[in-house]
Amino acid sequence: MSRTLLNSILAVALAVVAGIGCHKSTGSSNNAGTLLAMIAEQSQIGNAVGTGMNSVTNATSGSTDGSGTGVALFSPIGAVEAVAQNKKDYSSYLARLFSSPLEATVYTLNCPKGGTATRTPQGSDLTAAATVNVVWTYSNCAFGFGISMNGTLENDWTGLAATATPVQNGTVLNVASSVTLSDSALGASLTESASTNSLGTGIVNPQINVAHVLSFTSATAYTINTNITRSGTIFGKVIFSHTVTTPTPLNLSFNKGAGTRTVNSGVQSIKHNLANFTVSLTYSSVVYSYTTCQPTSGSISFTVSGNRNGSGTVSFNNGVATYTYTPTTASSGDKSESGTVSVRGCSMN
């Protein structure tokens, strides 16, 4: 069965838009931007932890289902919500817009609220091709809520087999990403891209750097190397900028029958580029629901170094991730933190 993840890469952007909607009428745009920046600073550690965890969803949205025949791409939950609100049936449209990149269909689609999304694959999973490259190009692709998408996502596969399960030991997926979500009326934008080419560049678009490398050891197990920067801007003011790398690659396995995807081990490093500190996450058997992408069990421990120093943990209960942070030496600039971590959801269709 082909699997399409409905990844909410708009989740943070939508939350930001909802927040600034409350503040926009109370002062100038600069004041609103400053206020939001202050709010964001109240949970620096939690925001950094969330960026690290969400980069796993970002990377695994390009991995296969249990049969190895379908590969999922990003589909903003905002698009589905917009469809529901407008009471229109875009289900077949969305299925095509975010379908398996191993399918060989070439097409350009008009997005629900304007703009286009062009899909350009080379090769398919039903041929003897060991290499498949698929590019999505978004041009002012709007899904409602005033938010539009621009940029390019490229999935470059090598080592595929000409079998019913093309993904095998030795298969590699490079995910090159440069995507911006924005609302020009509110001056908000969210950008996810690889700022350096340390993991390589796209085959079709060499000007776009690779953000994730998935190296498969079997059809259902792989490692992830990551180098991606995620930043948000409000009214011209950058409110956060995080760079995620993997000093120790994440080791994942998935079981469609059990409905789980597990990060067995690995270490992520999240650099807070504005506050100049680094959060290092160590994963231990973190189990995600395969159908919702929410964490259900396992644990994460983390350390913080740089302008802030301390340690903490992340625990999971019924899809909710909760973190606690304790500084080595408490001060006005380094206080304890605790709260929930916003983890992107997804759905099956």
Secondary structure as UniProt FT lines:
FT   TURN            9..10
FT   HELIX           11..23
FT   HELIX           24..26
FT   HELIX           29..41
FT   TURN            42..43
FT   HELIX           44..60
FT   TURN            61..62
FT   TURN            66..67
FT   HELIX           77..86
FT   HELIX           91..97
FT   TURN            101..102
FT   STRAND          107..110
FT   TURN            112..113
FT   STRAND          116..122
FT   TURN            125..126
FT   STRAND          132..142
FT   TURN            145..146
FT   STRAND          148..158
FT   TURN            169..170
FT   STRAND          172..183
FT   TURN            184..187
FT   STRAND          188..193
FT   TURN            198..199
FT   TURN            206..207
FT   STRAND          209..218
FT   TURN            219..220
FT   STRAND          221..234
FT   TURN            235..236
FT   STRAND          237..255
FT   TURN            256..259
FT   STRAND          260..272
FT   TURN            273..276
FT   STRAND          277..289
FT   TURN            290..292
FT   STRAND          295..306
FT   STRAND          310..317
FT   TURN            318..319
FT   STRAND          320..327
FT   TURN            332..333
FT   STRAND          337..341
//
